[in-house]
């Protein structure tokens, strides 16, 4: 079966930067699944997978604009250290959530000195070119519930529910 609109696709992947540093991986067996055409993965990767089949390998390089986006300098803020309220030691690389307009935003501490703390609300991989190495593990038709919700369902749970329904016996 080929990958096309509304197919559930399961992949293994390795994501590296241009120097070959590992950024993320499905770790040879910990697969991810998405519904083709529903925006569950990078659009350029989705396009590269279109019409491919189980067992095929796809390698693609995504510039920042096609991955996590360019770095937005407006999302980098310098906060006076005495106004920076966080428990414990302030360490570069630490992340925390803050709220803005009722939305949780992940922020990373990128610099600390005696006077200030520099925080960055860009996605951690913003501005990074990403190399994707993908192996297609499974392609199947999406079920009605998946098409309605846009979310891949756990098929084992669905089979179990259906099995229980078919096993139900009316007692009188």
Buried (B, 14 or more C-beta within 10 A) or exposed (E): EEBBEEBBBBBBBBBBEEEEEEBEEBEEEEBBBBBBBBEBBBEBBBEBBEEBEBEBEBEBEBEBEBBBBEBEEEBBEEEEEEEEEEEEEEEEEBEEEEEEEEEEEEBBBBEBEEEBBBBBBBBEBBBBBBBBBBBBBEBBEBEEEBBEEEBBBEEEEEEEEEEEEEEEEEEE
